[in-house]
Amino acid sequence: MDEFVAWLWDVSFWHWWGLAIILIAIEVFAASTFLLWPAFAAVAVGIVVAFVPDLDWRLQLFGFALLAAIATVSGRMLWQRYRGETGEPNLNRRGSQFIGRRITLSEALPNGSGRVRIDDSSWPVRSEDGRPVESGQTVEIVAVDGIELRVKVT
């Protein structure tokens, strides 16, 4: 029994590098960068164990936990600092891209609401003051509420 326990806790550098590969593989599918930092910690512990193969498994695990925590906190701080601003802040908010755009209504908005066609899509709209708007009038998109565009007559 003692031999089995000794074999079970006989962790080599290959185990740590295997853990790093598994974490990176999961990260590829998760796409969150959260598991990337513990993977770096596993690689680092694997390097240490390669040079000090008799290192106790408890010290290895403690070193991994400590390095993973430090790498995660440091990585998140660096990510926040250097991620950069995009030239398109509304890239994934399509309705917000239309704010300020003027369109001519092809259909009236009875009761102040209806649908309009913008480019290749149909959008629900509501007039800013809730009044009906005649067909052919030009309106400006002033806000977005969920997927509904708010418009005012210009």
C-alpha positions, 0 to 999 in steps of 0.5 A, a space after each residue: 500500500 505504501 508503494 501505491 501511495 508513493 507512486 500516486 504522489 510521485 509527481 514529475 515535471 511531465 505531469 505539470 506540463 501535461 496540466 498546462 497543456 490541458 488548461 490551454 486546451 480548455 482555454 481555447 474553447 472557453 476563450 476567456 484568458 482565465 485559465 491561461 495564467 494557471 497554465 503558465 504557473 503549471 509550466 513554471 512549476 514543471 521547470 522547477 521540478 525538472 531541475 529539482 526532481 526530489 521536490 515534495 509534492 506538497 511544495 509543488 502544489 503550494 508553489 503552483 497555487 501561489 504562482 497561479 494566484 500571482 499570475 492571475 492577478 498580475 495578468 488581469 491587471 496587465 490585461 486591463 491596462 494594455 487591452 487598448 481602445 477600439 476604433 469602433 466602440 459600438 461594434 457589438 451594439 448595432 443599434 447604437 451605431 445608428 444614433 444621429 442617423 437620419 432616415 426618411 420613413 417609408 411607412 407611417 408610425 401610427 401611435 408613434 411606433 412601428 418598424 423602419 428599414 435601415 440598410 438590410 434590416 428592419 428595426 422597431 421604432 418609437 417616436 420620442 414623444 409618442 406622437 404619430 409620424 407621417 410617411 415620408 417624414 425625415 426622422 433622426 435616431 436619438 437613442 436605443 432602448 433594447 432593440 427599439 430605436 427612439 426617433 424624433 422628427 427633424 
